[in-house]
């Protein structure tokens, strides 16, 4: 099973959940999560929306919200809001 190109089996699996969170180290526009969000209303996207400066990977990931700690915080906040 692949997530791209979009597989109907993946859509069926995702549709069975209240929410599916996509964290992508990619630009928001044209991302895989954008494609899935267009057909699955339960998809929450977390992707890059803007210019990313050059720097150390771990620092940039943290600033963008993609470090393990920041993603865990995002998931916790998302679950609290549900």
C-alpha positions as CSV (number, residue, x, y, z in Angstrom):
1,X,0.0,0.0,0.0
2,X,1.3,3.5,-0.9
3,X,0.1,6.8,0.3
4,X,0.9,8.4,-3.1
5,X,-0.5,8.3,-5.6
6,X,-3.6,8.4,-3.6
7,X,-4.8,4.9,-2.8
8,X,-8.5,4.4,-2.1
9,X,-7.7,1.8,0.5
10,X,-5.7,4.5,2.4
11,X,-8.6,6.9,2.2
12,X,-10.9,4.2,3.6
13,X,-8.6,3.6,6.5
14,X,-8.2,7.3,7.2
15,X,-11.9,7.9,7.1
16,X,-12.4,5.4,9.9
17,X,-10.7,7.9,12.3
18,X,-11.9,11.1,13.9
19,X,-8.7,12.8,12.9
20,X,-5.6,12.1,10.9
21,X,-2.6,14.4,11.5
22,X,0.0,14.9,8.8
23,X,3.4,16.3,9.7
24,X,5.4,17.1,6.6
25,X,8.8,18.5,6.2
26,X,7.6,19.9,3.0
27,X,5.9,23.0,1.6
28,X,2.2,23.1,2.4
29,X,1.1,23.9,-1.2
30,X,1.2,20.7,-3.3
31,X,2.0,18.5,-0.4
32,X,0.6,15.0,0.1
33,X,-1.4,16.2,3.1
34,X,-3.0,18.9,1.0
35,X,-4.1,16.2,-1.5
36,X,-5.6,14.0,1.2
37,X,-7.2,16.9,2.9
38,X,-9.1,17.7,-0.3
39,X,-10.8,14.3,-0.1
40,X,-10.8,13.5,3.6
41,X,-12.3,16.3,5.9
42,X,-10.7,14.7,9.0
43,X,-7.1,15.5,7.9
44,X,-5.2,18.1,9.8
45,X,-2.1,19.4,8.0
46,X,1.1,20.6,9.6
47,X,3.5,21.6,6.9
48,X,5.9,24.4,6.0
49,X,4.2,27.6,4.9
50,X,6.8,30.1,3.9
51,X,10.5,30.5,3.5
52,X,12.9,28.4,5.6
53,X,16.2,29.9,6.3
54,X,19.4,27.9,6.3
55,X,20.7,26.5,9.5
56,X,21.2,23.4,11.6
57,X,18.6,20.7,10.9
58,X,17.6,20.1,14.6
59,X,17.3,23.9,15.2
60,X,15.2,24.4,12.1
61,X,13.0,21.4,12.8
62,X,12.3,22.7,16.3
63,X,11.5,26.3,15.0
64,X,9.1,24.8,12.4
65,X,7.4,22.6,14.9
66,X,8.7,19.4,13.6
67,X,11.0,18.3,16.4
68,X,9.6,15.3,18.4
69,X,8.8,17.5,21.4
70,X,7.0,20.1,19.3
71,X,5.0,17.5,17.4
72,X,4.0,15.9,20.7
73,X,2.9,19.3,22.0
74,X,0.9,19.9,18.8
75,X,-0.8,16.5,19.1
76,X,-1.6,17.1,22.8
77,X,-3.1,20.5,21.9
78,X,-5.1,19.1,19.0
79,X,-6.5,16.3,21.2
80,X,-7.5,18.8,23.9
81,X,-9.4,20.9,21.3
82,X,-11.3,17.8,20.1
